[in-house]
Amino acid sequence: MLAIDPWYTWETNQLTAMLPLHQRTTAEQQCEEVDARLRSATAAAREAAAASSSLAANLKSQLAMYKHITSTTWWPGKPTISGTVSDTKTGDIRVFDFDQNISQFELVNKLWDLL
């Protein structure tokens, strides 16, 4: 839960106490509405963070499985799509290095050719 600054709370209470009764009720209602929106936004942010974390974990799992099945190792951080493909039967290691501008269709076909 969010920590509320005691000075802010005291100051808000002092300012609210200075208002006439009908305005005080309206100010209190507005504060309650803002608090409700804040709680709702906080809950939505937590849900989004949990979903994002779950999605990232799922993608990491899928990539690890793909790497294991295809014996592919990626070299991130390069300006090209590059890495190696290992052939476990023959022990061959084939290096690939494709331009980023290659179409997805061509990339998939060339990777399949390496496998």
N, C-alpha and C positions, 0 to 999 in steps of 0.2 A: 504494500500500500504506500501511497505517496506520503511523505512527511510534510506536515503543515507547520509553517513557521509560526511560533507562538506570538511573535510581534505582530504578524499580519492578522492573526485571529483577534488579538487584543485591540488592535487598531480598528478592525472591522466592527467589533462589538461597540467600541466607543463612538464611532461614526453613526452606527445604527441607532444607538441610544439617543443621539441628538435629534433624530428625525421625529416628526409628529407621528402619532400612532398609525394612521392610515398609510403613510409613506413607509413606515417601519415594516409593516406587513408586506408591502409590495417589495421592498428591498430584501427582506428575508426570503420571500418566494423566489426572487431572482437569484439569490445566492444558492438556494436549494436546487433551482433549475441548472445553474452553472455546475454545481457539484455533481448532479446526476449526469450531465453531459460529460463531465470529466471522468467519472467512473465508467461510463459507457465507452468512451474513447480509450481509456486505459485497458479495459477488458478486450476491446477490439484489437488493440496493439499487441496484447499478450497472445491472443488467438493467432494473429498474423505471424508473430515470431515463432510460435509453436509449429504452425503449418510450414513456414519457411525452413525451419530446422528439420522437420520431418522430410520435406522434399529434398533437402541437401543430403540427408542421410541415405535416402532412397537412391538418389543419383550416384552417390559414392559407391553404394553396394552394386548397382548395375554396372558401373565402370569397372569395378574390381572383378566382377563375374566375366565381363566381356574380355578383360585383359587375360584372365586365366584361361578362358576357352580358346581365344585366338592367339595367345602368346605374343600379344602386341604390347610394346612399351612406347609411351608418348614422351616427347621431349618438349615440355611446355616452356614458354618464355622466349621462343624463337619467332621471328617474323613469318615463318613458314609452317606448314603442317608437316611435322616430321617425327620420326621415331624409328623403331625397329620391329620386325616380325621374326619370330623364331620358329624354326621347323624342328619339332621335338624328335621326329623320326630320323632325320638326316643330320641334325645338329647345325644346320645352316642358319645364319642370321642375315636377314635382308634389311638394308637401310632404306627408308623412304624419306623424301623431302619434296613436298608439293607446294606450289604457290598458293597463297591465300585466295587469289582470284579464280581458282579452279571451280567449276560448277559442282554442286553437290553430287549430281549424277555421275560425273567423270571421276570424282574422288572416290565414291563408293565402288565403282567398277575397277579402278586401279588398285584399291586396297584388296578387293576380292581376288584380283589377279596375283597379288603378293601372297595371299593366304593359300 
